[in-house]
Amino acid sequence: MINVLVSYHYMTDVMLEIVKATQGSIRWLLDSGAFSAHSLNKPIKVEDYNDWLKQYKHLFWQYIALDAIGDVEKTKENLESSVAAGHKPMPVVVSNVNVNKAFEMSKVSGHLCLAGGVFESMEHYAPRLAELRRVVGDDVWIHGLGFGRGMKVCGT
């Protein structure tokens, strides 16, 4: 099985057809695209994301909750909105949230995402990832978002 990450922010009709056509040979993971939307100043409305998920979430192995970059409360509100809409997205632990709250968050889907890999230093991100593992235990899948700089993640 091949795992492929695709962004809701960049989703097109053509990309959606590719996702549909490759079911069974590719395991798709849907990222909300929150960082891209934030960077391009094109916010994603959680209501739009939730409506889209109602129609297409069955095509994805997992899907990531819509976070708000650096905003703990808005990220929490978005997660609660998605859960209330009947979804079980992978919650996002934003960079300034206390990781001790992550265990409860992990109960939504058995997965967690740690944001901040794009802009945080390795000295800050890697220990947070290791601390997150310690807090939630070995049964929760942890996904590092923005992890693209060849970091050495100690203790995970």
C-alpha positions in Angstrom: 0.0 0.0 0.0 1.2 3.5 -0.8 0.3 6.3 1.5 -0.2 9.8 -0.1 -1.0 13.1 1.5 -3.2 15.5 -0.4 -4.4 18.9 0.7 -8.0 20.0 0.8 -6.8 23.6 0.2 -5.5 22.5 -3.2 -8.2 20.0 -4.0 -9.6 20.2 -7.5 -12.1 18.1 -9.4 -9.3 16.4 -11.3 -7.5 15.6 -8.1 -10.7 14.2 -6.6 -11.1 12.0 -9.6 -7.6 10.7 -9.1 -8.4 9.9 -5.5 -11.5 8.0 -6.6 -9.7 6.1 -9.3 -6.9 4.9 -7.1 -8.9 3.5 -4.2 -7.4 0.2 -3.1 -3.9 1.0 -4.5 -3.3 4.3 -2.6 -4.2 5.0 0.9 -5.0 8.7 0.9 -4.5 11.1 3.9 -6.3 14.4 3.7 -4.6 17.5 5.1 -6.9 20.4 5.7 -4.3 22.8 4.1 -4.6 25.2 7.0 -0.9 26.3 6.8 -1.1 26.9 3.0 -4.4 28.8 3.4 -2.9 30.9 6.2 0.3 31.6 4.2 -1.8 32.7 1.2 -4.2 34.6 3.3 -7.1 32.5 1.9 -8.8 31.1 5.1 -10.8 27.9 5.0 -14.2 28.0 6.7 -14.7 25.0 9.0 -18.3 24.8 7.8 -17.1 24.4 4.2 -14.6 21.8 5.2 -17.2 19.8 7.2 -19.7 19.9 4.3 -17.0 18.6 1.9 -16.0 15.9 4.4 -19.7 14.7 4.6 -19.5 13.9 0.9 -16.0 12.7 0.4 -14.4 11.5 3.7 -15.0 7.9 2.8 -12.3 8.2 0.2 -9.6 8.9 2.7 -7.8 6.7 5.2 -7.7 9.6 7.6 -8.3 13.3 7.5 -6.8 16.1 9.5 -8.8 18.6 11.5 -8.7 22.2 10.4 -6.4 24.0 12.7 -5.8 27.8 13.1 -2.1 28.6 13.0 -1.0 29.4 16.5 -4.5 29.8 17.8 -5.3 27.2 20.4 -9.0 28.2 21.0 -9.9 28.5 17.3 -8.3 25.1 16.6 -10.3 23.6 19.5 -13.5 25.2 18.2 -12.8 23.8 14.7 -12.3 20.3 16.1 -15.5 20.5 18.2 -17.4 21.7 15.1 -16.1 18.8 13.0 -16.9 16.2 15.7 -20.4 17.8 16.1 -20.9 17.4 12.4 -20.2 13.6 12.7 -16.6 13.5 11.7 -13.6 12.0 13.5 -10.7 14.0 12.2 -7.1 13.7 13.4 -6.8 16.5 16.0 -4.0 19.0 15.6 -1.8 20.0 18.5 -0.8 23.5 17.7 2.6 24.8 18.7 1.5 26.7 21.8 -0.9 24.2 23.3 0.1 22.2 26.4 0.8 18.7 25.2 -0.8 17.3 28.4 -4.2 18.1 26.8 -3.3 15.8 23.9 -4.4 12.5 25.5 -8.1 13.6 25.5 -7.7 14.9 22.0 -6.4 11.6 20.8 -9.7 9.9 21.7 -11.4 11.5 18.7 -9.6 9.2 16.1 -6.7 7.5 17.8 -4.4 9.8 15.8 -2.8 13.2 16.6 -0.9 15.7 14.5 1.7 18.0 15.8 1.8 21.3 14.0 4.8 23.6 13.7 7.4 21.5 11.8 7.6 24.2 9.1 8.5 27.1 11.3 9.7 25.8 14.6 13.3 25.1 15.3 14.5 21.5 15.6 15.5 22.2 19.1 11.9 23.0 20.0 9.9 20.7 17.7 11.7 17.4 18.3 11.4 17.5 22.1 7.7 18.5 21.8 7.1 15.5 19.5 8.9 13.2 22.0 6.9 14.7 24.9 3.7 14.2 23.0 4.6 10.5 22.6 5.2 10.2 26.3 1.9 11.8 27.2 -0.4 9.8 24.8 1.4 6.5 24.9 2.3 4.0 22.2 -1.2 3.3 20.9 -1.8 6.7 19.4 -0.5 7.4 15.9 1.4 10.7 15.8 1.9 12.6 12.6 4.4 15.4 12.5 3.1 18.2 10.2 5.6 20.2 8.1 8.3 17.7 8.9 10.5 18.3 5.9 13.9 19.5 7.1 15.5 16.1 8.0 15.0 16.5 11.7 16.3 13.9 14.1 13.3 13.2 16.4 14.7 11.8 19.6 12.7 9.3 21.7 10.0 8.5 19.1 
